[in-house]
Amino acid sequence: MALIPGVSRSAATIVTARFLGKDTKSSAEFSFFLAVPVLLAAGIYKLIKHRSILNEVTIPILAFGFLISFLLCTLVIRLFLRYLQKHSFGVFGIYRILLGVGVLVFTKFIR
């Protein structure tokens, strides 16, 4: 759930850090570190909420999914931070604007 619909937590923290004069890489790193407690709490909450389905079959599946997710997220974050050392967020800004316009146009045609 977003404070402002359509604005992600990471985008809000990165834009704010950039506005306060931080460099692009530091802004992104801060955003990723800030996400850890939120995502961890959300995961624990869902495990507690759905604890009735936890058994000897589902626990290994969940553990494997967690491991793969952790490894892939670590890889993507490293690649993204390496990308940010040489590039800006301009491409992502254009992508978000085009996606937003596309969603508005698409939903207009559906109704």
Secondary structure by P-SEA (a helix, b strand, c coil): ccccccccaaaaaaaaaaaacccaaaaaaaaaaaaaaaaaaaaaaaaaaaccccccaaaaaaaaaaaaaaaaaaaaaaaaaaaaacccaaaaaaaaaaaaaaaaaaaaaac
